[in-house]
């Protein structure tokens, strides 16, 4: 009954979206003067959102009540699964996550319709287009990924949720990522309407800027939480593997960051709107492309849980269609959208455009490394692997160029004489400090660490002249992320040992003692937990207790390693419990992960910076925003 009702509500929402699509076509083709009122469109958006929300609620209740007559519930849940994981399983599989996509599109449209006070024709057309996007995705769900399909035969239990996804991060990570992905439908729709009309509306800049920042903040949070989940849940000890799905989330993040920088250029001078518009189209297309990677199964990944080429073909078709919807009109109307005024090349404008270029270049590097092996194989040329060395090498070069550009820009902005001498002195100081603290383990550490220190010092000096706290926090976060990544790659190490209960073993800088082991019984698993003491050989007063687990999930018949982590300011102590050997001892894997605290602090700082920038953008008086 719940499945039938959920499906009916989704069909009703699709009918409303179809009505919005017909109205939008009527406006642009048949009768431009016969446009619905803002209130009518607002009611349409609200009603459609309520219908999709109720449909999501029906699916969530099916999970909560263990309704295994629903095929999707039976495939991703179990009565022994804790209730909060059962609710999180709503988006833990392909069908439910696509329904969540539809919900987020309608959520964004509703939010824009309620928060904006400027009911112009431009805004009404933007909302109609967002409704149309929701309708297209609804068709995909109804035809290819129906989460309300019933079981062909009765079952008393479900297959359980994938143990890798039975984590608190699952409750937060996918929604943040999806809200970020789908949030770029708002800048995309706004940009499409501007291009189709052949002119930049007074509402264009404020609408795209605000919702780009919101989506970027959610996407940043989703990526950061996903990196944290991979770090402590998978037990591999890494936070970024250049996995295809990780790259898929990085691609729109890079272009969205470029979009935000390009919008600052447009803010200061009504120039280069074509670049900003193009980035709106590319960012949303890459968001859809990320969905294609996860849902189609064309690439192997711990994140990919759908193996259905037909779904992949449809999703890649949607990505191409979205790109063409904006790209073709943009090319045709480029002259009308480009300003005829001369552009004054100020240092800040030149730096912003350099940043945009480097971010676009980084996007091309990730795009090529992710999809080249797949294309190579499709063409019958064999198989090829593109791994971390490719990405790390090229990103090191891009980071070096970006840091040099940032340092040069900051040097011109500080209000002191002998600017060149100051910059050179700071770089030498950074070189000495880097060598003293970490030594030189690679060319990246020789060049990038001193440049990072130099840029951070120059950024702080400029802060005493101009108080741009949001920009300062954001760029310091990036510098901290770069520094943390370099230290992580150059100074982390791993030690594997065989140890029995009551024994101790040396771990280079630490001494490990296996104190005891015990068995635990969870709601849907059993676990062997070991208690270990790790003493710092340098500082004898520091002793850390770690309790890693090795879990067995009965329903899925899967074993999972749950590592234990001791977080220090300079790095993490990371311990995993392995298999039991014939002599009763256990294999343990100890890893020292240098610089990890800098990575997580950088992610938090980026989200704070985006929140502060969004607050300042929203609180700008409407009359000033209109003048901008």
C-alpha positions in Angstrom: 0.0 0.0 0.0 2.8 2.4 0.9 4.7 1.6 -2.3 1.6 2.3 -4.4 0.9 5.6 -2.7 4.6 6.7 -3.0 4.5 5.9 -6.7 1.3 7.7 -7.2 2.6 10.8 -5.5 5.8 10.7 -7.7 3.6 10.5 -10.8 1.6 13.5 -9.5 4.8 15.5 -9.1 5.9 14.6 -12.6 2.5 15.8 -14.0 3.1 19.2 -12.3 6.7 19.3 -13.7 5.3 18.5 -17.1 2.9 21.4 -16.8 5.8 23.7 -15.9 7.7 22.5 -19.0 4.7 23.2 -21.3 4.4 26.7 -19.8 8.1 27.4 -20.3 8.0 26.2 -24.0 4.9 28.4 -24.5 6.7 31.5 -23.1 9.7 31.1 -25.4 8.0 29.8 -28.6 4.3 30.4 -28.7 3.1 33.3 -26.7 5.8 35.2 -24.7 3.2 37.7 -23.3 1.0 35.0 -21.7 3.1 34.2 -18.7 1.7 32.8 -15.4 1.8 35.0 -12.4 4.6 34.6 -9.8 2.1 33.4 -7.2 0.8 30.7 -9.6 4.3 29.4 -10.3 5.1 29.5 -6.6 2.1 27.4 -5.7 3.1 24.9 -8.5 6.6 24.6 -7.1 5.3 24.2 -3.5 2.7 21.5 -4.5 5.3 19.5 -6.5 7.8 19.7 -3.6 5.1 18.5 -1.1 4.3 15.6 -3.4 7.9 14.4 -3.8 8.5 14.9 0.0 5.5 12.7 0.7 6.8 10.1 -1.8 10.1 10.1 0.0 8.3 9.8 3.3 6.5 6.7 2.0 9.7 5.0 1.1 11.4 6.0 4.4 8.4 4.5 6.3 8.7 1.3 4.3 12.3 1.0 5.5 11.4 1.9 9.1 8.5 -0.6 9.2 10.5 -3.4 7.5 8.1 -3.6 4.6 9.9 -6.3 2.6 7.2 -6.5 0.0 9.1 -3.6 -1.5 12.0 -5.0 -3.6 14.3 -2.0 -2.9 13.7 -2.3 0.9 14.3 -6.1 0.8 17.6 -5.5 -1.1 19.0 -2.9 1.2 17.6 -3.5 4.7 17.1 -6.0 7.4 15.0 -6.2 10.5 18.2 -6.4 12.7 19.6 -3.2 11.2 19.4 -0.2 13.7 16.5 2.1 12.8 18.8 5.1 11.9 20.7 2.9 9.3 17.4 1.7 7.9 16.4 5.3 7.3 19.8 6.1 5.8 19.4 3.1 3.5 16.7 5.2 1.7 19.6 6.7 -0.3 22.0 3.8 0.2 21.1 2.2 -3.1 20.6 3.3 -6.7 16.8 3.7 -6.8 16.5 5.6 -3.6 19.4 7.9 -4.3 17.9 8.9 -7.6 14.5 9.6 -5.9 16.5 11.8 -3.4 18.0 13.6 -6.4 14.4 14.5 -7.6 13.5 15.6 -4.1 16.6 17.9 -3.9 15.8 19.6 -7.2 12.3 20.4 -6.0 13.8 21.5 -2.6 16.1 24.0 -4.3 13.3 25.4 -6.4 11.1 25.8 -3.4 13.8 27.5 -1.4 14.5 30.0 -4.2 10.8 30.7 -4.7 10.3 31.5 -1.0 13.5 33.4 -0.2 13.7 35.7 -3.3 11.8 38.9 -3.2 12.4 39.8 -6.8 9.5 38.2 -8.7 10.8 39.2 -12.2 10.1 37.3 -15.5 13.6 36.1 -15.3 13.1 34.4 -11.9 9.8 32.9 -13.0 11.4 31.3 -16.0 14.3 30.0 -13.9 11.8 28.3 -11.6 9.9 26.7 -14.5 13.2 25.4 -15.9 14.1 23.9 -12.5 10.7 22.2 -12.4 11.4 20.8 -15.9 14.7 19.4 -14.7 12.9 17.7 -11.8 10.4 16.3 -14.3 13.1 14.8 -16.5 14.8 13.1 -13.5 11.3 11.9 -12.4 10.9 10.1 -15.8 14.3 8.4 -15.2 13.2 7.2 -11.8 9.8 6.0 -13.0 11.1 4.2 -16.1 14.6 3.0 -15.1 15.0 3.2 -11.3 11.6 2.7 -9.6 12.2 2.4 -5.8 8.5 1.4 -5.3 8.6 -1.8 -7.3 7.1 -4.8 -5.4 8.7 -8.2 -4.8 7.7 -11.0 -7.2 7.6 -13.4 -4.2 7.2 -12.9 -0.5 10.3 -12.8 1.7 10.5 -12.6 5.5 13.9 -10.8 5.7 16.0 -8.4 3.7 19.6 -8.8 2.4 20.8 -6.1 4.8 22.7 -2.8 4.0 26.2 -3.1 2.7 28.4 -3.2 5.8 30.7 -0.5 4.3 27.7 1.8 4.4 26.7 1.0 8.0 28.3 4.1 9.4 27.1 7.4 10.8 28.8 9.2 7.9 26.4 7.5 5.6 23.5 9.4 7.2 25.2 12.7 6.4 27.7 12.2 3.6 25.4 11.3 0.7 22.8 14.0 1.4 25.5 16.7 1.6 27.0 15.5 -1.6 23.6 15.2 -3.4 22.5 18.6 -2.2 25.7 20.1 -3.5 25.4 18.2 -6.9 21.8 19.1 -7.5 22.2 22.6 -6.1 24.1 23.6 -9.2 20.8 23.1 -11.1 19.9 26.6 -9.8 22.9 28.4 -11.4 22.5 26.2 -14.4 18.8 27.2 -14.9 19.5 30.8 -14.2 22.4 30.8 -16.7 20.2 29.0 -19.3 17.4 31.6 -19.1 20.0 34.4 -19.4 21.5 32.8 -22.5 18.1 32.0 -24.1 16.9 35.5 -23.6 20.2 36.8 -25.0 20.8 39.3 -22.2 22.1 39.4 -18.6 19.3 40.3 -16.3 19.8 42.5 -13.2 18.8 39.4 -11.1 21.4 37.1 -12.9 24.5 37.9 -10.9 23.0 37.8 -7.4 21.0 34.6 -8.1 23.9 32.7 -9.5 26.4 33.9 -6.9 24.3 33.0 -3.9 23.3 29.6 -5.0 26.7 28.7 -6.4 28.2 29.5 -2.9 25.5 27.4 -1.2 26.0 24.4 -3.5 29.8 24.8 -3.2 29.6 24.7 0.6 27.5 21.6 0.6 29.7 19.9 -1.9 32.8 20.8 0.1 31.2 19.3 3.2 30.2 16.2 1.4 33.6 15.6 -0.1 35.3 16.2 3.3 33.0 13.9 5.1 33.5 11.2 2.3 37.2 11.5 2.7 36.8 11.1 6.5 34.6 8.0 5.9 37.1 6.4 3.6 39.9 7.2 6.1 38.4 5.6 9.2 35.8 3.1 7.8 37.6 1.3 5.0 40.6 0.5 7.1 43.1 1.3 4.3 44.6 4.3 6.1 44.1 6.8 3.2 41.8 9.7 2.8 42.1 10.2 -0.9 42.8 7.4 -3.4 42.0 9.1 -6.7 39.2 6.7 -7.0 36.8 7.3 -10.0 33.9 8.3 -7.8 36.1 10.6 -5.6 37.3 12.2 -8.9 33.7 12.5 -10.0 32.9 14.7 -6.9 36.1 16.6 -7.3 35.4 17.6 -10.9 32.3 19.8 -10.2 34.0 21.2 -7.1 36.9 22.4 -9.2 34.7 24.0 -11.8 32.4 25.5 -9.1 35.5 27.0 -7.4 36.4 28.5 -10.8 32.8 29.7 -11.2 33.0 31.6 -7.9 36.2 33.2 -8.8 34.9 34.3 -12.3 31.8 35.8 -10.6 34.1 38.1 -8.6 35.5 39.3 -11.9 31.9 40.0 -13.2 31.1 41.7 -9.9 34.0 44.2 -10.3 33.4 44.7 -14.0 30.6 43.5 -16.3 33.2 41.5 -18.3 33.7 37.9 -19.1 30.1 36.8 -18.4 30.5 34.2 -21.1 33.1 32.4 -18.9 30.8 32.4 -15.9 27.9 31.2 -17.9 30.0 28.4 -19.5 31.2 27.3 -16.0 27.5 27.1 -14.8 26.8 24.7 -17.7 29.9 22.6 -17.2 29.5 22.3 -13.4 26.0 20.9 -13.6 26.9 18.6 -16.4 29.8 17.3 -14.4 27.4 16.8 -11.5 25.3 14.6 -13.7 28.4 12.9 -14.9 29.3 12.0 -11.4 25.9 10.4 -11.0 26.6 8.4 -14.2 29.9 7.1 -12.8 28.3 5.9 -9.5 25.1 4.5 -11.0 26.2 2.8 -14.2 28.8 0.5 -13.0 31.2 1.2 -15.9 34.0 1.9 -13.5 35.0 -0.3 -10.5 34.9 1.5 -7.2 33.9 0.8 -3.6 31.4 3.6 -4.1 29.7 2.2 -7.2 26.7 0.0 -6.4 24.8 -0.2 -9.6 25.8 -2.4 -12.5 23.3 -1.6 -15.3 24.6 -0.2 -18.6 21.2 0.9 -19.7 20.9 3.3 -16.8 24.4 4.6 -17.5 23.6 5.3 -21.2 20.5 7.3 -20.2 22.5 9.3 -17.5 25.4 10.1 -19.8 22.8 11.2 -22.4 21.3 13.6 -19.9 24.7 15.0 -19.1 25.3 15.7 -22.8 21.8 17.1 -23.2 22.3 19.5 -20.3 25.6 20.7 -21.7 24.2 21.3 -25.1 21.2 23.1 -23.7 23.5 25.8 -22.5 26.5 25.5 -24.9 24.7 25.9 -28.2 22.7 29.1 -27.3 25.8 30.5 -25.6 27.8 30.2 -28.8 25.0 31.7 -30.8 24.5 34.6 -28.4 28.1 35.2 -27.3 28.4 38.6 -29.0 25.2 39.9 -27.4 26.4 38.7 -24.0 29.9 40.1 -24.2 30.5 43.6 -23.1 31.9 46.1 -25.6 33.7 48.2 -22.9 37.4 47.9 -22.6 38.7 46.0 -19.6 41.2 47.5 -17.2 43.6 44.7 -16.2 44.0 45.2 -12.5 46.2 42.8 -10.4 43.2 41.3 -8.6 41.3 40.7 -11.9 44.4 39.2 -13.5 44.9 36.9 -10.5 41.3 35.8 -10.5 41.4 34.9 -14.1 44.7 33.0 -13.6 43.0 31.1 -10.8 40.1 30.2 -13.1 42.5 29.0 -15.8 44.4 26.8 -13.3 41.2 25.3 -11.9 40.0 24.5 -15.4 43.3 22.9 -16.2 43.1 20.8 -13.0 39.6 19.7 -14.1 40.9 18.6 -17.5 43.7 16.6 -15.7 41.2 14.8 -13.5 38.8 14.2 -16.4 41.4 12.7 -18.6 42.9 10.5 -15.9 39.5 9.2 -14.9 38.0 8.4 -18.3 41.0 7.7 -20.5 41.3 4.0 -19.2 37.6 3.5 -19.9 37.7 5.0 -23.4 41.0 3.1 -24.1 39.2 -0.2 -23.2 36.0 0.6 -25.2 38.1 1.2 -28.3 39.5 -2.3 -28.0 43.1 -1.1 -27.4 43.6 -3.1 -24.3 43.5 -2.1 -20.6 45.5 0.7 -19.0 45.7 2.0 -15.4 46.0 5.6 -14.4 47.0 5.9 -10.8 48.1 8.3 -8.1 51.5 9.1 -9.6 49.8 10.7 -12.6 47.5 12.8 -10.5 50.1 13.7 -7.8 52.7 14.8 -10.4 50.4 17.0 -12.5 48.7 18.5 -9.4 52.0 19.3 -7.9 52.9 21.3 -11.0 49.5 23.1 -11.0 49.8 23.8 -7.2 53.3 25.2 -7.8 52.1 27.6 -10.5 49.1 28.6 -8.4 51.2 29.3 -5.3 53.7 31.4 -7.3 50.8 33.4 -8.8 49.3 33.8 -5.3 52.7 35.0 -3.9 53.2 37.5 -6.7 49.7 38.8 -6.3 50.1 39.2 -2.5 53.5 40.8 -2.8 51.9 43.6 -5.0 49.2 44.1 -2.4 51.3 44.6 0.8 51.9 48.2 1.7 55.7 48.0 2.4 58.8 49.1 0.5 61.2 46.5 -1.0 58.4 44.1 -1.7 60.6 41.7 -3.7 63.1 41.5 -0.9 60.3 40.7 1.6 58.9 37.9 -0.7 62.4 36.4 -1.2 63.1 36.5 2.5 59.8 34.8 3.4 60.5 32.1 0.9 64.0 31.5 2.4 62.5 31.4 5.9 60.0 28.8 4.6 62.8 26.8 3.1 64.7 26.7 6.4 61.6 25.9 8.5 60.5 23.1 6.1 63.9 21.5 6.2 64.1 21.8 10.0 60.7 20.3 10.6 60.4 17.7 7.9 63.6 17.5 5.8 63.5 17.3 2.0 62.0 14.0 0.9 60.9 15.1 -2.6 61.0 17.9 -5.1 57.4 18.8 -4.0 58.5 19.3 -0.4 61.5 21.5 -1.6 59.3 23.8 -3.7 55.8 23.6 -2.4 56.2 23.7 1.4 58.3 26.9 1.3 55.9 28.5 -1.2 53.0 27.5 1.1 54.7 29.2 4.1 55.6 32.3 2.0 52.0 32.6 0.7 50.6 32.2 4.2 52.9 34.9 5.6 52.1 37.3 2.7 48.4 36.7 3.2 48.7 37.6 6.9 50.7 40.7 6.1 48.0 41.8 3.6 45.3 41.2 6.2 46.8 44.0 8.3 46.2 46.4 5.4 42.8 45.1 4.1 40.4 43.2 6.4 39.1 40.5 4.0 38.5 37.8 6.6 36.4 35.4 4.4 39.0 35.4 1.6 41.8 35.0 4.2 40.1 32.0 5.8 39.4 30.3 2.5 42.9 30.8 1.0 44.6 29.8 4.3 42.5 26.6 4.2 43.7 25.8 0.8 47.3 26.5 1.8 46.8 24.3 4.9 45.4 21.5 2.7 48.4 21.7 0.3 50.8 21.6 3.2 49.0 18.7 4.9 48.9 16.7 1.7 52.6 17.2 1.1 53.5 16.2 4.6 51.2 13.2 4.4 52.7 11.9 1.2 56.3 12.5 2.3 56.4 11.5 5.9 53.8 8.8 6.5 54.9 5.2 7.0 53.4 1.7 7.5 54.6 -1.2 9.6 53.1 -4.7 9.6 53.8 -7.0 12.6 52.8 -10.4 14.0 51.9 -10.1 17.7 50.2 -12.2 20.3 48.3 -11.2 23.4 50.7 -10.0 26.1 53.5 -9.3 23.7 55.2 -6.0 22.6 56.8 -5.0 19.4 58.8 -2.1 18.1 57.1 0.3 15.5 60.1 2.6 14.6 59.1 5.6 16.7 56.6 3.8 18.9 56.3 0.6 21.0 53.1 -1.4 20.7 51.7 -3.8 23.4 48.8 -6.2 22.8 47.1 -6.0 26.2 43.9 -8.1 25.6 41.3 -9.3 23.2 37.5 -9.7 23.7 34.4 -10.6 21.7 31.5 -8.2 21.2 28.0 -8.8 19.9 26.4 -5.9 17.9 22.9 -5.6 16.6 23.7 -7.4 13.3 27.4 -8.4 13.6 29.9 -10.0 15.9 33.3 -8.5 16.5 36.7 -9.3 17.8 38.2 -6.3 19.6 41.8 -5.9 20.5 43.1 -3.5 23.2 46.6 -2.1 22.4 48.9 0.4 24.2 51.2 2.5 22.0 54.0 4.3 23.8 55.9 7.1 22.2 59.7 6.3 22.2 60.6 10.0 22.0 58.3 11.2 24.7 58.1 8.4 27.3 55.1 10.1 29.1 52.8 9.6 26.1 50.9 6.4 25.9 47.9 5.9 23.7 45.2 3.2 24.0 43.7 1.9 20.7 40.9 -0.7 20.3 40.6 -1.8 16.6 37.9 -4.4 15.7 37.4 -7.1 13.1 33.7 -7.5 12.5 31.6 -10.2 10.8 28.2 -9.4 9.4 26.1 -12.5 9.4 23.4 -11.6 6.8 25.8 -10.3 4.1 28.5 -12.8 5.2 31.1 -10.0 5.1 34.1 -9.2 7.2 35.0 -5.6 7.9 38.0 -4.1 9.7 37.3 -1.2 12.0 40.5 0.7 12.6 41.4 2.7 15.7 42.9 6.2 15.5 44.7 8.4 17.9 44.8 11.9 16.5 47.8 14.1 17.3 48.6 17.6 16.1 51.4 16.4 13.9 49.7 13.2 12.6 47.5 10.2 13.4 48.4 6.8 14.9 46.3 4.4 12.8 46.0 0.7 13.8 44.1 -2.1 12.0 43.6 -5.7 13.3 44.2 -8.4 10.8 43.7 -12.2 10.5 44.5 -14.7 13.2 47.5 -17.0 12.4 47.9 -20.7 13.2 50.1 -20.0 16.2 47.4 -17.8 17.8 49.0 -14.5 16.9 47.4 -11.7 14.9 48.6 -9.6 12.0 48.4 -5.9 12.9 49.0 -3.0 10.5 50.3 0.2 12.1 50.4 3.4 10.1 51.7 6.9 11.0 49.7 9.4 9.0 51.6 12.7 9.1 49.8 16.0 8.7 46.2 14.6 8.8 45.0 17.2 11.3 45.9 20.0 8.8 43.7 18.3 6.1 40.6 18.1 8.4 41.1 21.6 9.8 41.4 22.9 6.2 38.1 21.3 5.2 36.3 22.9 8.2 37.8 26.3 7.4 36.6 26.1 3.8 33.0 25.4 5.0 33.2 28.3 7.5 34.5 30.6 4.7 31.7 29.6 2.4 29.1 30.2 5.2 30.5 33.6 6.0 30.6 34.6 2.3 27.0 33.4 1.9 25.9 35.4 4.9 27.5 38.6 3.6 25.9 38.0 0.1 22.5 37.5 1.5 22.6 40.4 3.9 23.6 42.9 1.1 20.7 45.4 0.8 18.6 44.6 -2.2 19.1 48.0 -3.8 22.9 47.6 -3.7 22.5 44.1 -5.2 20.4 45.4 -8.0 23.1 48.1 -8.8 25.7 45.4 -8.8 
